[in-house]
Amino acid sequence: MKNLVILGAGTSGTIMANHLYNQLPKKSWSITIVDQYKTHYYQPGFLFLPFDIYTTKQVKKNGKKFIPKGVDYLQQRIEQIIPEKQTVLLEQGDKLSYDILIIATGTKIAPEEVEGMAGPMWYKNIFDFYTYEGAKALRDKLRKWEGGKLVVHITEMPIKCPVAPLEFAFLADSYFKNKGIRDKVEITFVTPLGGAFTKPKATKALHYLLEEKGINEVTDFNIERVDYKNNKIIDYADTAVAYDLLVTVPTNMGDAFIERSGMGDDLNFVPTDKATLQTRAHKNIFAIGDATNLPTSKAGSVAHFEAEILTENILRYIDGKPLKAEFDGHANCFVETGNGKALLIDFNYTHEPVEGTFPFPGVGPLQLLKESRTNHMGKMAFRWVYWNMLIKGVHIPFISAKMSKKGKRFEEVR
């Protein structure tokens, strides 16, 4: 009996467990998935939790219910991978041997990477919404906050769901309008990038949204420290931005065991072939989703597309066939713009976000790079798709892992 081990039972790991359980011969392969957490979170919902759009029950479920019954599910912390021995060490001293290993442990926030960002003041006037605990605490804060300077800040790239901080600023604009206190709130979006969006074309096409909503913008801000005593964030050029309420996206890093295993880059992301999803250093170790260093968005849609290609490549690896270099970095993301509207962006490694229709050429019903209520409805519907199809490995009709060029106007990345 050969062993396939999946590290991480989040979006990527759960999808892979479902895909491979249905594909691998059960008489010759066993599958084990390891995760220290009992709860599976719908992480896109963390954006909506602070604004009371979603409840806590809508963004979390028992993770075990999504793992096939024939897959061994271990709830332990991962200590280290020893590739030379094809072994994974677990917190309680257990050792797992593997023939194939999939790293799907995602990314975590690391506020301790910035001076003054972490500490006892964290939930007083410094918040995040990239964790369940942070989003819930921010919800409680916003319910009673009466106004002032709201700063939405990104520490550095890459981050999970790169458009989420901007979405937060847009939703905050709507939220405070509905509460009747928008005139008492100054919203400032602070980013280390040269523009609000991660893609230049999107920044150029959609910058009007910031102006339309009266959101200030501070770009090229590389934070050095948080002066929490005086409510300021300060960058290396000694530029200061004052806040009354700071909603920050701290540095995102891969799991600490990646560093202990000597397998990551400076941020503990695993160097991975961007087309095959095989790790650079070890042929029998693959990586998927936010755990990789791939130059694409760390987003659920990307994990879904990667999983289809990784499943085929693992089967090819087992059969001794060459791997298919077919993942093109495809990502599509809904961007909430507030007031019941959203836009949709679709791009990959070689193409900027495109204009056109999705998923049907010329028909849609979703419009790319344009605000619409239909796009907002698509964003809201995705939660059902996530719980009932995506993480269960159910095929989603009309959505291809590769980026389709039909019905779209393209501009290549240079």
C-alpha positions, 0 to 999 in steps of 0.5 A: 500500500502506498501513501499520499499525504495532504498537509492542510485541510483548507480550501486546496487540501479539501478539494484535493482530498475529494478529487484524489479519493475518487481517482486513486485505486483504493486497493493500492493507495491510502490518503491521509490529510492533516490539519490542526484545526477542527473548523473549516472557514469560508474565508471570503466571508471574513470580508462581510462579517465586519459589516453584519452582511454575514453571520458567524454561522455562515462562514464556518463549519466542521471541516471533517464533514467535507473530507471523504470517509475513506480518507484518514483525517488527523487533527494535529499540528505539523512539525516538520517535513523530512524530504530525504526520509519521505516523512512528516513529523507531527506535534504528538510525535507521530510520523507519517511516511509518504510516497507523494506529498501535497502541501496545502497549508495556505498562508497566515497573517504575521503582524509581529513582522512590523514593529508595533503592529502586534500586541495588547493594543491589537483589538483596541483600535488596530484590527484585521479581517483576515482571521475569523477572530479579527473579523468578528472583533472588527464587527463588534467595533464597527457596531459602536464606532461613531466616526473618525479617521478609518485607514485601510492598510496593506503591509506588503505583497503578496497577500491572500485575495489581493482585492479584499482590502479595497473591497473593505474600503468600498463596503465601509463607504456603503456601511457608514452611508447606511448608518447616516455617519459617512460625513463623520468618517474619513476613509484612506486606503494605504498601499505599498503598490503604485495604485489601488489595484494589483494589476495596472490595467485594473488600476487605470480603468477603475480608479474612478471608484475611489474618487466617486466614493471620496476615498483618499489614497496613499500609494508607495507606502512601505510601512516601517512601524506602527506608532500605536501610542499616537495612532500613526503608521509610519513608512521608511520615508518617514511619511506618517498617516494618522488613524482613529481606526486602523484596519490592516492586512499584516504580512502574509506568510506560509506556515512556520513548519515550511521554514523548519523544513528548509523548504520555503522562501523568505516568506515561507512560501514553497518554490513551485513550478508555476505550470505543473505545481510540482515543487522545485526541490522534490519531484514527489512533493507538490504544492497548491494554493496559497502555500506556493510562491506562484505569481498569481492571486492567492484566491479560492478560484485559483485553488479550484483551477490548480486542483484540476490540473494537479489531480491530473499531474499526480495521476501522470506522476504515478503512471510515470508519464511526463507532467502537463505544464498547463496551469496558466495562472488563471484567476477570476475574482469578484470585487465588491464595490458597495451599494449592492454592486460588484465587478468581475476581473479575469486574468492569468500569468500573461494577460491583464484583467480583460473586458468582455463577458463571463462565462458565456462569450457575448452572453454573460450574464456577468460583465468583466471590468464593469460594475453591476448588480448581477456581479454582486449577486454572483459574489453572494451566490459563491458562498453556496457554490463553495460549500456545496460544490467547490470544496467537495470537488464537484465539477462546476459547469462552464468554468474552465481551469484555463482562461478562455479567450472567447468573447474577451478583449485581451492585453498581454502583460509585458 
